[in-house]
């Protein structure tokens, strides 16, 4: 009886020691990570307006330029570059890509439009007036999203990396890994530089990330769960035909543009029937 009690007591002591050690280890690793990257803050926003949009546009890149949208739409045989009237959603100009091109993000730098392609390893250059193709540059990675700061283009490739490159040559200046308090954050997609921060869609996740381009840390997050359903009055039946969900149709949140003059964001998704004008706190 005594022996059993002793064994039991010793067993519990070992167990307690092991528990303490584990809990200490986990506290150490938490406090280490916590001190490096704080948990992102929740960013609030208000939807101000909704504007009609082409439901066949598989949006990959969205930007405001001279009072209109510039858009890049994806999918093989359906990829386009467009200038679109914001209020009506009508295409003012539309240039079709070659059938073998799957177009991705777009941005304007020094009056030149840069349009990415997904796995074609090409970046297309256009003038901003006629959307006339004026050049093509090789790009070794996949192309997903693109924006720019004052000096350089910033490209995502579906990983957790942002590539800072020189306009005109795409020569690499810097690669930045993006992370939050839980580690690296991949699937970075459409991008938009606003007031010194990079806002990013994350493919198949219902939030928009606010990234500090100096550190790669995610400093804030906009919760966009069920955003389309909550904010549209349009019938979304066309996205769920053949028993597939909107996500299975590929109709995910993607597309962030910013109007510096009005200080508003424009948010949309692939195949969405509307673009939403949003004020972000
Ligand atoms: Ca954008």
Boltz pocket constraint, residues with backbone or C-beta under 6 A from the ligand:
constraints:
  - pocket:
      binder: B
      contacts: [[A, 61], [A, 62], [A, 63], [A, 106], [A, 146], [A, 147], [A, 190], [A, 191], [A, 192], [A, 255], [A, 256], [A, 257]]
      max_distance: 6.0
